[in-house]
Amino acid sequence: MKKQITTHSAQETKALAHTIALLLNEGSVIALSGDLGAGKTTFTQGLAKGLEIQKMVSSPTFTIMKMYSGRLKLTHIDAYRLEGLHQDLGFEELIGTQGVCVIEWPEYIKELLPQDYLEITLTRLDEDDRLIELIAHGDNYIQILEKLI
């Protein structure tokens, strides 16, 4: 199942992510794609708010991974720097096993994605507007998309 939603501000993007967070459960995985500046971190900040995380979420570009505690634990992975890296970093122990895992640039660790996950692509239309495409991989994520607008 696929759904497209256009947001018209960073606040609307965060609100959508917040709504999605309320529908997630233990072991949820989100593969988050988009060009630089498309709003991946903004989306993740809204998701964190919906998971009742108090700490400010920032991009894990230079650290590769950050973890936050809330209603569910949030593991935020930026796989951009992992392109072509062929060593075991232990991500398979985190992805889909505990809390919610958000993976930016998932194409670089595609082999670690579980069979069921929510694929989200953000496209910058202009300064404020974003086209957000959501693709459900698995029944649980289909149910989530059915509950959205």
C-alpha positions in Angstrom: 0.0 0.0 0.0 1.2 3.5 -0.9 0.1 6.9 0.3 1.3 10.4 -0.6 0.8 13.4 1.6 2.0 17.0 1.0 3.0 19.1 4.0 3.3 22.9 3.8 5.6 23.6 6.7 8.2 22.0 9.0 5.4 22.0 11.7 3.1 20.0 9.4 5.9 17.5 8.7 6.5 17.1 12.4 2.8 16.7 13.1 2.5 13.9 10.5 5.5 12.2 12.0 4.0 12.6 15.5 0.8 11.0 14.3 2.7 8.0 12.8 4.7 7.6 16.1 1.5 7.1 18.0 0.7 4.1 15.8 4.1 2.5 16.1 5.0 -0.4 18.4 8.1 -2.3 19.6 10.3 -3.4 16.7 9.0 -0.8 14.2 11.4 0.1 11.4 11.2 3.2 9.2 13.5 3.5 6.2 13.7 7.3 5.6 14.9 8.6 2.3 15.3 12.1 0.8 17.9 14.4 -0.5 19.9 16.7 1.8 17.6 19.3 3.1 14.4 17.3 2.3 13.4 17.2 6.0 14.5 13.8 7.3 15.7 15.2 10.6 12.6 17.4 10.9 10.5 14.3 10.4 12.5 12.3 13.0 12.1 15.2 15.5 8.3 14.9 15.1 8.5 11.1 15.5 10.5 11.5 18.7 7.9 13.9 20.1 5.2 11.3 19.4 7.3 8.8 21.2 7.5 11.1 24.2 11.2 11.7 23.9 12.2 14.9 25.7 15.8 15.2 24.4 16.3 17.3 21.2 16.9 15.0 18.2 19.7 15.9 15.8 21.1 14.3 12.7 23.5 11.4 13.5 25.5 12.1 10.4 28.9 12.2 12.1 28.2 9.7 14.8 26.2 7.3 12.5 23.8 6.3 15.3 22.0 8.0 18.2 19.6 6.5 20.8 16.9 8.2 22.7 14.5 7.0 25.5 10.8 7.7 25.6 7.5 5.7 25.4 9.6 3.5 23.1 13.3 3.7 22.6 14.3 5.5 19.3 17.4 4.3 17.4 18.3 6.9 14.7 20.8 5.6 12.2 22.3 7.7 9.4 23.8 5.1 7.0 25.2 7.7 4.5 28.8 7.1 5.6 28.4 3.3 5.4 28.3 3.1 1.7 30.7 0.4 0.6 31.6 -0.5 4.2 31.6 -4.2 4.6 32.1 -4.8 8.3 29.8 -5.9 11.1 28.6 -2.9 13.1 25.9 -4.8 15.0 23.0 -2.9 13.5 21.1 -6.2 12.8 20.8 -6.6 16.6 19.0 -3.2 16.8 16.9 -3.0 13.6 13.5 -4.4 14.1 14.2 -5.9 17.5 13.6 -3.1 20.0 11.9 0.2 20.1 11.6 2.2 16.9 14.5 2.3 14.4 14.7 5.1 11.9 17.3 4.6 9.2 18.3 7.6 7.0 19.9 6.6 3.7 18.6 3.0 4.0 19.9 2.1 0.6 23.4 1.8 2.0 22.4 -1.0 4.4 19.4 -2.4 2.5 20.4 -6.0 3.3 19.8 -5.3 7.0 16.2 -4.2 6.5 13.6 -6.6 7.8 10.9 -7.9 5.6 8.3 -5.6 7.2 9.0 -1.9 7.5 7.6 1.5 6.6 9.4 3.2 3.7 9.1 7.0 3.7 10.6 9.3 1.1 10.6 13.1 1.5 10.9 15.3 -1.6 11.4 19.0 -1.3 8.9 20.8 -3.5 10.0 24.3 -2.5 11.1 26.2 0.6 8.2 24.9 2.8 6.4 22.2 0.9 7.3 18.5 1.1 5.8 15.6 -0.8 5.9 12.6 1.6 5.5 9.2 0.1 4.8 6.3 2.4 5.0 2.7 1.3 3.9 -0.1 3.7 5.9 -3.3 3.6 3.9 -5.7 5.7 0.4 -5.9 7.2 1.3 -3.9 10.4 2.4 -0.9 8.2 -0.6 -1.3 5.9 -2.8 -0.8 9.0 -0.8 2.3 10.0 -1.3 3.9 6.5 -5.0 3.1 6.6 -5.3 5.1 9.8 -3.6 8.2 8.3 -5.7 11.0 6.8 
